[in-house]
């Protein structure tokens, strides 16, 4: 499946991945290929995506997720690597 992440800067991530995990307002969620369609509201949380050889970890500042079974599209206010984030200040800064 293809994971695409958009922020105010535009498309900031676009890769084929095997699994994506994140937190919605309903709780933690993991998405695999061919998942039933969903639309959800994201919380400020860590996103983890894995492909055959790599693990990608980012902090998301809430937003929305849409999954159609082939694509996972995330729209967020901010996406940063964990080492760029002060967890006590990450809420728009």
Protein Blocks (a to p, Z undefined) as FASTA:
>chain_A
ZZddddfkbpfbdcddfbdcdddfkbccdddehiacddddddddddddddfkbccdddde
ehddddehjaccdddfbdcdfklpcfklggoZZ
